[in-house]
Amino acid sequence: MRRMALLLGLLAPLLFAATGAAAPPTRITVAFDDTFPSFLSAVCGFDVFVHLEGTVTATLFFDQTGTLNREIDTQPSLKITFSAPSTGKSFSYPSAGAFIQDYSNGGVVGSPVIATVTGLLNGTGSTAPNAGKLVFNAVVVATTPEGIPVVAFTSEISASGHFNDDLAAARCAALSGP
């Protein structure tokens, strides 16, 4: 009986050993302080600029084989400002939330992705901001030099929360003259 217990004691770690631990996550932080023209210029009929300021952190998660299977992006200090120099008006809002991408094929270009966006999604300056949860089918269209997949949404799966019917119109209203 003692031999059986000893044998089980020696073999148990081998019998129940994990097949391998996942690789540790990789964190990449990018700082922004950029201003660029907005597509809203064409919609509003006057020049509109966007200023991004703050940091975004991408955390990449890998399985036991080292294959990328999930990414969570956060931006706790990112501030987005829309401005219209001709009217002297602007508005800012924090981009607070998470962008989660679940990769089915390692995040290689052309592979499908389920992308989930949660939190404060878009400020308007004139109405309640868009906030909630959006889930999309997406596809990987490129990879950054740091190895972060770039995705494009292909279709919406679900939405819950508050969303403005016309986000562009609300932003133009906030930036228009007196």
BABALUM-464899 format. One line per field, with one value per atom (N, C-alpha, C): residue number from 1; residue in one letter; atom name; x, y, z. Coordinates in nm, 2 decimals. Example, Ala and Ser with C-alpha at 12.3 -4.5 7.8 and 13.67 -1.06 7.14 Angstrom:
! residues 2
donu	(1,1,1,2,2,2)
timar	(A,A,A,S,S,S)
miti	(N,CA,C,N,CA,C)
px	(1.32,1.23,1.32,1.28,1.37,1.29)
py	(-0.57,-0.45,-0.33,-0.22,-0.11,0.00)
pz	(0.78,0.78,0.78,0.71,0.71,0.79)
This chain:
! residues 178
donu	(1,1,1,2,2,2,3,3,3,4,4,4,5,5,5,6,6,6,7,7,7,8,8,8,9,9,9,10,10,10,11,11,11,12,12,12,13,13,13,14,14,14,15,15,15,16,16,16,17,17,17,18,18,18,19,19,19,20,20,20,21,21,21,22,22,22,23,23,23,24,24,24,25,25,25,26,26,26,27,27,27,28,28,28,29,29,29,30,30,30,31,31,31,32,32,32,33,33,33,34,34,34,35,35,35,36,36,36,37,37,37,38,38,38,39,39,39,40,40,40,41,41,41,42,42,42,43,43,43,44,44,44,45,45,45,46,46,46,47,47,47,48,48,48,49,49,49,50,50,50,51,51,51,52,52,52,53,53,53,54,54,54,55,55,55,56,56,56,57,57,57,58,58,58,59,59,59,60,60,60,61,61,61,62,62,62,63,63,63,64,64,64,65,65,65,66,66,66,67,67,67,68,68,68,69,69,69,70,70,70,71,71,71,72,72,72,73,73,73,74,74,74,75,75,75,76,76,76,77,77,77,78,78,78,79,79,79,80,80,80,81,81,81,82,82,82,83,83,83,84,84,84,85,85,85,86,86,86,87,87,87,88,88,88,89,89,89,90,90,90,91,91,91,92,92,92,93,93,93,94,94,94,95,95,95,96,96,96,97,97,97,98,98,98,99,99,99,100,100,100,101,101,101,102,102,102,103,103,103,104,104,104,105,105,105,106,106,106,107,107,107,108,108,108,109,109,109,110,110,110,111,111,111,112,112,112,113,113,113,114,114,114,115,115,115,116,116,116,117,117,117,118,118,118,119,119,119,120,120,120,121,121,121,122,122,122,123,123,123,124,124,124,125,125,125,126,126,126,127,127,127,128,128,128,129,129,129,130,130,130,131,131,131,132,132,132,133,133,133,134,134,134,135,135,135,136,136,136,137,137,137,138,138,138,139,139,139,140,140,140,141,141,141,142,142,142,143,143,143,144,144,144,145,145,145,146,146,146,147,147,147,148,148,148,149,149,149,150,150,150,151,151,151,152,152,152,153,153,153,154,154,154,155,155,155,156,156,156,157,157,157,158,158,158,159,159,159,160,160,160,161,161,161,162,162,162,163,163,163,164,164,164,165,165,165,166,166,166,167,167,167,168,168,168,169,169,169,170,170,170,171,171,171,172,172,172,173,173,173,174,174,174,175,175,175,176,176,176,177,177,177,178,178,178)
timar	(M,M,M,R,R,R,R,R,R,M,M,M,A,A,A,L,L,L,L,L,L,L,L,L,G,G,G,L,L,L,L,L,L,A,A,A,P,P,P,L,L,L,L,L,L,F,F,F,A,A,A,A,A,A,T,T,T,G,G,G,A,A,A,A,A,A,A,A,A,P,P,P,P,P,P,T,T,T,R,R,R,I,I,I,T,T,T,V,V,V,A,A,A,F,F,F,D,D,D,D,D,D,T,T,T,F,F,F,P,P,P,S,S,S,F,F,F,L,L,L,S,S,S,A,A,A,V,V,V,C,C,C,G,G,G,F,F,F,D,D,D,V,V,V,F,F,F,V,V,V,H,H,H,L,L,L,E,E,E,G,G,G,T,T,T,V,V,V,T,T,T,A,A,A,T,T,T,L,L,L,F,F,F,F,F,F,D,D,D,Q,Q,Q,T,T,T,G,G,G,T,T,T,L,L,L,N,N,N,R,R,R,E,E,E,I,I,I,D,D,D,T,T,T,Q,Q,Q,P,P,P,S,S,S,L,L,L,K,K,K,I,I,I,T,T,T,F,F,F,S,S,S,A,A,A,P,P,P,S,S,S,T,T,T,G,G,G,K,K,K,S,S,S,F,F,F,S,S,S,Y,Y,Y,P,P,P,S,S,S,A,A,A,G,G,G,A,A,A,F,F,F,I,I,I,Q,Q,Q,D,D,D,Y,Y,Y,S,S,S,N,N,N,G,G,G,G,G,G,V,V,V,V,V,V,G,G,G,S,S,S,P,P,P,V,V,V,I,I,I,A,A,A,T,T,T,V,V,V,T,T,T,G,G,G,L,L,L,L,L,L,N,N,N,G,G,G,T,T,T,G,G,G,S,S,S,T,T,T,A,A,A,P,P,P,N,N,N,A,A,A,G,G,G,K,K,K,L,L,L,V,V,V,F,F,F,N,N,N,A,A,A,V,V,V,V,V,V,V,V,V,A,A,A,T,T,T,T,T,T,P,P,P,E,E,E,G,G,G,I,I,I,P,P,P,V,V,V,V,V,V,A,A,A,F,F,F,T,T,T,S,S,S,E,E,E,I,I,I,S,S,S,A,A,A,S,S,S,G,G,G,H,H,H,F,F,F,N,N,N,D,D,D,D,D,D,L,L,L,A,A,A,A,A,A,A,A,A,R,R,R,C,C,C,A,A,A,A,A,A,L,L,L,S,S,S,G,G,G,P,P,P)
miti	(N,CA,C,N,CA,C,N,CA,C,N,CA,C,N,CA,C,N,CA,C,N,CA,C,N,CA,C,N,CA,C,N,CA,C,N,CA,C,N,CA,C,N,CA,C,N,CA,C,N,CA,C,N,CA,C,N,CA,C,N,CA,C,N,CA,C,N,CA,C,N,CA,C,N,CA,C,N,CA,C,N,CA,C,N,CA,C,N,CA,C,N,CA,C,N,CA,C,N,CA,C,N,CA,C,N,CA,C,N,CA,C,N,CA,C,N,CA,C,N,CA,C,N,CA,C,N,CA,C,N,CA,C,N,CA,C,N,CA,C,N,CA,C,N,CA,C,N,CA,C,N,CA,C,N,CA,C,N,CA,C,N,CA,C,N,CA,C,N,CA,C,N,CA,C,N,CA,C,N,CA,C,N,CA,C,N,CA,C,N,CA,C,N,CA,C,N,CA,C,N,CA,C,N,CA,C,N,CA,C,N,CA,C,N,CA,C,N,CA,C,N,CA,C,N,CA,C,N,CA,C,N,CA,C,N,CA,C,N,CA,C,N,CA,C,N,CA,C,N,CA,C,N,CA,C,N,CA,C,N,CA,C,N,CA,C,N,CA,C,N,CA,C,N,CA,C,N,CA,C,N,CA,C,N,CA,C,N,CA,C,N,CA,C,N,CA,C,N,CA,C,N,CA,C,N,CA,C,N,CA,C,N,CA,C,N,CA,C,N,CA,C,N,CA,C,N,CA,C,N,CA,C,N,CA,C,N,CA,C,N,CA,C,N,CA,C,N,CA,C,N,CA,C,N,CA,C,N,CA,C,N,CA,C,N,CA,C,N,CA,C,N,CA,C,N,CA,C,N,CA,C,N,CA,C,N,CA,C,N,CA,C,N,CA,C,N,CA,C,N,CA,C,N,CA,C,N,CA,C,N,CA,C,N,CA,C,N,CA,C,N,CA,C,N,CA,C,N,CA,C,N,CA,C,N,CA,C,N,CA,C,N,CA,C,N,CA,C,N,CA,C,N,CA,C,N,CA,C,N,CA,C,N,CA,C,N,CA,C,N,CA,C,N,CA,C,N,CA,C,N,CA,C,N,CA,C,N,CA,C,N,CA,C,N,CA,C,N,CA,C,N,CA,C,N,CA,C,N,CA,C,N,CA,C,N,CA,C,N,CA,C,N,CA,C,N,CA,C,N,CA,C,N,CA,C,N,CA,C,N,CA,C,N,CA,C,N,CA,C,N,CA,C,N,CA,C,N,CA,C,N,CA,C,N,CA,C,N,CA,C,N,CA,C,N,CA,C,N,CA,C,N,CA,C,N,CA,C,N,CA,C,N,CA,C,N,CA,C,N,CA,C,N,CA,C,N,CA,C,N,CA,C,N,CA,C,N,CA,C,N,CA,C)
px	(0.08,0.00,0.09,0.20,0.29,0.35,0.38,0.45,0.35,0.22,0.12,0.11,0.11,0.10,0.22,0.34,0.46,0.46,0.42,0.42,0.32,0.20,0.10,0.16,0.23,0.29,0.39,0.47,0.57,0.51,0.40,0.34,0.24,0.18,0.07,0.11,0.23,0.27,0.28,0.32,0.34,0.20,0.11,-0.02,-0.11,-0.09,-0.17,-0.10,0.02,0.10,0.03,0.04,-0.02,0.05,-0.02,0.04,0.14,0.14,0.23,0.16,0.23,0.17,0.17,0.08,0.07,0.19,0.23,0.33,0.28,0.37,0.32,0.27,0.18,0.13,0.23,0.22,0.31,0.23,0.29,0.22,0.30,0.23,0.29,0.21,0.28,0.21,0.26,0.16,0.19,0.13,0.22,0.18,0.14,0.03,-0.02,-0.02,0.01,-0.01,-0.01,-0.12,-0.13,-0.26,-0.25,-0.37,-0.37,-0.49,-0.51,-0.65,-0.67,-0.80,-0.90,-1.03,-1.13,-1.22,-1.27,-1.37,-1.49,-1.51,-1.63,-1.62,-1.50,-1.49,-1.59,-1.60,-1.69,-1.83,-1.86,-2.00,-2.05,-1.96,-2.00,-2.00,-1.91,-1.90,-1.80,-1.72,-1.61,-1.50,-1.38,-1.26,-1.28,-1.26,-1.27,-1.14,-1.08,-0.96,-0.98,-0.91,-0.91,-0.77,-0.77,-0.65,-0.66,-0.56,-0.55,-0.43,-0.46,-0.35,-0.37,-0.26,-0.26,-0.19,-0.22,-0.16,-0.27,-0.23,-0.31,-0.21,-0.26,-0.19,-0.25,-0.18,-0.23,-0.16,-0.25,-0.20,-0.23,-0.13,-0.14,-0.13,-0.23,-0.23,-0.21,-0.13,-0.08,-0.12,-0.14,-0.17,-0.04,-0.05,0.06,0.16,0.12,0.21,0.27,0.23,0.28,0.20,0.08,-0.01,-0.09,-0.10,-0.18,-0.33,-0.40,-0.54,-0.63,-0.58,-0.66,-0.58,-0.64,-0.58,-0.68,-0.63,-0.72,-0.64,-0.71,-0.65,-0.73,-0.65,-0.71,-0.65,-0.72,-0.67,-0.72,-0.67,-0.72,-0.70,-0.60,-0.57,-0.58,-0.65,-0.66,-0.77,-0.74,-0.84,-0.85,-0.97,-1.00,-1.07,-1.01,-1.07,-1.10,-1.22,-1.26,-1.26,-1.21,-1.21,-1.24,-1.29,-1.32,-1.27,-1.15,-1.08,-1.17,-1.25,-1.33,-1.44,-1.49,-1.59,-1.53,-1.41,-1.35,-1.41,-1.48,-1.54,-1.47,-1.48,-1.42,-1.49,-1.47,-1.51,-1.42,-1.41,-1.32,-1.40,-1.35,-1.40,-1.29,-1.30,-1.21,-1.25,-1.16,-1.19,-1.16,-1.26,-1.25,-1.33,-1.25,-1.32,-1.21,-1.26,-1.17,-1.21,-1.11,-1.13,-1.07,-1.15,-1.11,-1.12,-1.02,-1.02,-0.99,-1.08,-1.05,-1.02,-0.89,-0.84,-0.86,-0.91,-0.93,-0.81,-0.73,-0.62,-0.49,-0.46,-0.34,-0.32,-0.42,-0.41,-0.34,-0.33,-0.26,-0.36,-0.30,-0.37,-0.47,-0.60,-0.70,-0.79,-0.74,-0.82,-0.93,-1.04,-1.15,-1.12,-1.20,-1.18,-1.32,-1.34,-1.46,-1.41,-1.46,-1.41,-1.52,-1.49,-1.58,-1.53,-1.61,-1.58,-1.67,-1.62,-1.70,-1.66,-1.76,-1.72,-1.78,-1.71,-1.75,-1.69,-1.77,-1.72,-1.70,-1.79,-1.78,-1.84,-1.77,-1.83,-1.89,-1.99,-2.06,-2.04,-2.03,-2.02,-2.16,-2.26,-2.39,-2.50,-2.48,-2.58,-2.51,-2.58,-2.52,-2.42,-2.31,-2.21,-2.26,-2.20,-2.23,-2.15,-2.22,-2.16,-2.23,-2.16,-2.22,-2.13,-2.18,-2.11,-2.15,-2.05,-2.07,-1.98,-2.04,-1.97,-1.97,-1.86,-1.85,-1.78,-1.81,-1.73,-1.62,-1.50,-1.39,-1.30,-1.20,-1.09,-0.96,-0.85,-0.72,-0.68,-0.64,-0.61,-0.46,-0.39,-0.25,-0.19,-0.06,0.00,0.10,0.10,0.20,0.34,0.44,0.58,0.60,0.52,0.53,0.46,0.39,0.32,0.17,0.12,-0.02,-0.11,-0.20,-0.29,-0.38,-0.41,-0.50,-0.62,-0.74,-0.86,-0.96,-1.04,-1.15,-1.28,-1.38,-1.51,-1.58,-1.64,-1.72,-1.87,-1.91,-2.06,-2.08,-2.19,-2.22,-2.29,-2.25,-2.32,-2.43,-2.39,-2.49,-2.44,-2.54,-2.52,-2.61,-2.55,-2.64,-2.58,-2.67,-2.63,-2.70,-2.63,-2.69,-2.60,-2.67,-2.60,-2.69,-2.62,-2.69,-2.72,-2.84,-2.88,-2.78,-2.73,-2.64,-2.53,-2.43,-2.31,-2.25,-2.23,-2.17,-2.25,-2.38,-2.47,-2.45,-2.45,-2.43,-2.30,-2.20,-2.06,-2.06,-2.12,-2.12,-2.20,-2.31,-2.39,-2.31,-2.23,-2.15,-2.04,-1.99,-1.88,-1.92,-2.05,-2.09,-2.10,-2.10,-2.10,-2.22,-2.22,-2.33,-2.46)
py	(-0.12,0.00,0.13,0.12,0.24,0.26,0.15,0.16,0.22,0.19,0.24,0.39,0.43,0.58,0.65,0.59,0.65,0.66,0.56,0.56,0.67,0.68,0.78,0.92,0.93,1.06,1.11,1.01,1.05,1.07,0.99,1.00,1.11,1.15,1.25,1.38,1.44,1.56,1.54,1.42,1.39,1.37,1.31,1.28,1.41,1.50,1.62,1.74,1.73,1.85,1.92,2.06,2.14,2.12,2.14,2.12,2.23,2.33,2.45,2.58,2.67,2.79,2.89,2.98,3.08,3.18,3.23,3.33,3.46,3.53,3.65,3.75,3.83,3.94,4.04,4.10,4.21,4.34,4.44,4.57,4.68,4.75,4.85,4.98,5.08,5.21,5.31,5.38,5.48,5.62,5.72,5.86,5.93,6.01,6.09,6.24,6.32,6.47,6.52,6.49,6.51,6.59,6.68,6.75,6.72,6.70,6.67,6.71,6.73,6.77,6.66,6.70,6.60,6.59,6.47,6.45,6.54,6.59,6.68,6.81,6.85,6.97,6.97,6.86,6.85,6.85,6.79,6.78,6.91,6.98,7.10,7.22,7.22,7.33,7.43,7.40,7.48,7.39,7.44,7.36,7.31,7.18,7.12,7.03,7.05,6.98,6.89,6.78,6.69,6.69,6.70,6.69,6.57,6.48,6.37,6.39,6.38,6.40,6.29,6.22,6.12,5.99,5.89,5.76,5.65,5.55,5.43,5.31,5.22,5.09,4.97,4.90,4.78,4.66,4.57,4.45,4.33,4.26,4.15,4.02,3.93,3.80,3.68,3.59,3.47,3.34,3.24,3.11,3.03,2.90,2.82,2.81,2.82,2.81,2.94,3.05,3.19,3.26,3.20,3.26,3.37,3.49,3.59,3.55,3.57,3.53,3.64,3.75,3.85,3.98,4.09,4.22,4.31,4.38,4.48,4.61,4.71,4.84,4.93,5.01,5.10,5.24,5.34,5.48,5.57,5.54,5.61,5.76,5.81,5.95,6.02,5.95,6.01,6.11,6.23,6.34,6.37,6.38,6.42,6.55,6.64,6.78,6.80,6.85,6.90,7.05,7.11,7.26,7.31,7.43,7.50,7.64,7.66,7.79,7.91,7.89,8.00,8.04,7.96,7.99,8.02,7.97,7.99,7.89,7.79,7.69,7.56,7.50,7.36,7.29,7.16,7.08,6.96,6.91,6.80,6.69,6.57,6.47,6.36,6.29,6.18,6.06,5.99,5.86,5.75,5.72,5.63,5.50,5.39,5.26,5.16,5.05,4.95,4.90,4.86,4.81,4.67,4.56,4.42,4.35,4.29,4.21,4.07,3.98,3.84,3.78,3.73,3.68,3.53,3.49,3.35,3.28,3.36,3.30,3.37,3.41,3.47,3.61,3.68,3.82,3.84,3.74,3.76,3.84,3.91,3.99,3.90,3.94,3.87,3.78,3.77,3.68,3.75,3.68,3.74,3.77,3.87,3.92,3.95,3.93,3.98,4.10,4.22,4.34,4.40,4.43,4.49,4.62,4.72,4.86,4.89,4.93,4.96,5.09,5.16,5.28,5.41,5.52,5.65,5.65,5.64,5.61,5.74,5.84,5.96,6.07,6.18,6.30,6.38,6.46,6.54,6.69,6.73,6.88,6.94,6.88,6.94,6.85,6.72,6.63,6.53,6.44,6.34,6.25,6.21,6.14,6.00,5.94,5.80,5.72,5.63,5.54,5.41,5.30,5.17,5.07,4.97,4.86,4.83,4.82,4.78,4.66,4.56,4.44,4.43,4.41,4.40,4.27,4.23,4.14,4.23,4.19,4.27,4.18,4.24,4.16,4.24,4.16,4.22,4.27,4.40,4.46,4.50,4.50,4.54,4.50,4.52,4.50,4.62,4.68,4.79,4.73,4.82,4.77,4.70,4.74,4.68,4.55,4.51,4.38,4.38,4.50,4.52,4.51,4.41,4.40,4.53,4.57,4.68,4.62,4.65,4.59,4.69,4.64,4.71,4.64,4.72,4.66,4.62,4.51,4.46,4.46,4.44,4.44,4.45,4.51,4.52,4.40,4.34,4.23,4.27,4.37,4.42,4.55,4.62,4.75,4.77,4.82,4.86,4.98,5.07,5.20,5.31,5.43,5.55,5.59,5.60,5.64,5.75,5.85,5.96,5.92,5.96,5.92,5.98,6.10,6.17,6.24,6.16,6.21,6.33,6.32,6.43,6.56,6.55,6.67,6.73,6.65,6.70,6.77,6.72,6.78,6.91,6.91,7.04,7.15,7.11,7.20,7.26,7.18,7.23,7.33,7.31,7.39,7.50,7.51,7.62,7.76,7.86,8.00,8.03,8.16,8.20,8.20)
pz	(0.00,0.00,0.00,0.08,0.08,-0.05,-0.12,-0.25,-0.35,-0.34,-0.43,-0.41,-0.28,-0.25,-0.29,-0.28,-0.32,-0.47,-0.54,-0.69,-0.74,-0.68,-0.71,-0.69,-0.57,-0.54,-0.64,-0.70,-0.80,-0.93,-0.97,-1.10,-1.11,-1.00,-1.01,-1.08,-1.05,-1.12,-1.27,-1.31,-1.45,-1.52,-1.44,-1.50,-1.51,-1.42,-1.42,-1.46,-1.52,-1.55,-1.66,-1.66,-1.76,-1.89,-2.00,-2.13,-2.17,-2.09,-2.12,-2.07,-2.02,-1.98,-2.10,-2.09,-2.20,-2.18,-2.29,-2.29,-2.21,-2.14,-2.07,-2.17,-2.13,-2.21,-2.25,-2.36,-2.41,-2.40,-2.34,-2.33,-2.41,-2.49,-2.57,-2.55,-2.51,-2.48,-2.58,-2.64,-2.74,-2.69,-2.69,-2.65,-2.78,-2.76,-2.87,-2.83,-2.92,-2.91,-3.06,-3.13,-3.27,-3.30,-3.40,-3.45,-3.60,-3.65,-3.79,-3.84,-3.97,-4.02,-4.00,-3.98,-3.96,-4.08,-4.11,-4.22,-4.20,-4.07,-4.04,-4.12,-4.17,-4.24,-4.36,-4.43,-4.55,-4.50,-4.39,-4.34,-4.28,-4.20,-4.14,-4.23,-4.33,-4.42,-4.37,-4.27,-4.23,-4.17,-4.16,-4.12,-3.98,-3.96,-3.83,-3.81,-3.69,-3.66,-3.53,-3.53,-3.41,-3.35,-3.22,-3.14,-3.05,-3.06,-2.96,-2.87,-2.74,-2.64,-2.53,-2.50,-2.40,-2.44,-2.37,-2.40,-2.43,-2.51,-2.53,-2.51,-2.43,-2.40,-2.47,-2.55,-2.61,-2.53,-2.48,-2.41,-2.50,-2.54,-2.63,-2.55,-2.57,-2.49,-2.59,-2.55,-2.63,-2.57,-2.65,-2.60,-2.57,-2.54,-2.50,-2.62,-2.74,-2.85,-2.89,-2.82,-2.86,-2.96,-2.99,-3.09,-3.03,-3.09,-3.04,-3.04,-2.93,-2.93,-2.88,-2.81,-2.76,-2.74,-2.76,-2.74,-2.66,-2.56,-2.49,-2.49,-2.55,-2.56,-2.46,-2.38,-2.29,-2.31,-2.27,-2.29,-2.17,-2.05,-1.94,-1.94,-2.02,-2.01,-2.15,-2.24,-2.38,-2.38,-2.43,-2.44,-2.59,-2.64,-2.78,-2.78,-2.87,-2.88,-3.03,-3.05,-3.18,-3.18,-3.28,-3.29,-3.43,-3.43,-3.55,-3.54,-3.60,-3.59,-3.64,-3.74,-3.80,-3.70,-3.62,-3.52,-3.38,-3.36,-3.23,-3.12,-3.17,-3.08,-3.08,-2.96,-2.95,-2.84,-2.83,-2.72,-2.71,-2.59,-2.56,-2.48,-2.48,-2.40,-2.38,-2.27,-2.24,-2.32,-2.37,-2.44,-2.34,-2.26,-2.15,-2.19,-2.18,-2.21,-2.25,-2.32,-2.36,-2.50,-2.58,-2.71,-2.70,-2.71,-2.70,-2.83,-2.87,-3.00,-2.97,-3.01,-3.00,-3.13,-3.15,-3.27,-3.28,-3.40,-3.42,-3.49,-3.56,-3.64,-3.61,-3.48,-3.45,-3.49,-3.54,-3.57,-3.70,-3.79,-3.92,-4.02,-4.11,-4.20,-4.28,-4.28,-4.35,-4.26,-4.13,-4.04,-3.97,-3.94,-3.87,-3.72,-3.68,-3.54,-3.49,-3.36,-3.29,-3.21,-3.24,-3.17,-3.08,-2.96,-2.86,-2.81,-2.82,-2.77,-2.66,-2.55,-2.43,-2.37,-2.31,-2.23,-2.30,-2.27,-2.33,-2.47,-2.57,-2.71,-2.79,-2.78,-2.87,-2.80,-2.78,-2.73,-2.85,-2.81,-2.92,-2.90,-2.78,-2.75,-2.74,-2.79,-2.79,-2.73,-2.72,-2.67,-2.58,-2.52,-2.44,-2.53,-2.47,-2.55,-2.58,-2.69,-2.71,-2.61,-2.55,-2.44,-2.44,-2.41,-2.40,-2.45,-2.52,-2.57,-2.71,-2.80,-2.94,-2.97,-3.04,-3.08,-3.23,-3.29,-3.44,-3.49,-3.61,-3.68,-3.74,-3.75,-3.81,-3.88,-3.95,-4.01,-3.99,-3.98,-3.97,-4.10,-4.11,-4.24,-4.25,-4.14,-4.14,-4.00,-3.98,-3.86,-3.84,-3.72,-3.69,-3.68,-3.69,-3.67,-3.53,-3.43,-3.30,-3.29,-3.40,-3.40,-3.36,-3.35,-3.31,-3.44,-3.45,-3.56,-3.57,-3.69,-3.72,-3.78,-3.73,-3.77,-3.84,-3.93,-3.99,-3.96,-3.91,-3.88,-4.01,-4.02,-4.14,-4.11,-3.99,-3.96,-3.81,-3.77,-3.63,-3.59,-3.47,-3.41,-3.31,-3.23,-3.12,-3.07,-3.01,-2.95,-2.83,-2.73,-2.61,-2.55,-2.50,-2.44,-2.51,-2.50,-2.56,-2.69,-2.80,-2.92,-2.99,-3.04,-3.11,-3.25,-3.30,-3.44,-3.54,-3.52,-3.61,-3.54,-3.51,-3.44,-3.51,-3.64,-3.71,-3.70,-3.71,-3.70,-3.56,-3.45,-3.32,-3.30,-3.36,-3.35,-3.42,-3.54,-3.62,-3.55,-3.48,-3.41,-3.29,-3.23,-3.12,-3.16,-3.29,-3.34,-3.42,-3.46,-3.55,-3.48,-3.56,-3.50,-3.42,-3.37,-3.28,-3.33)
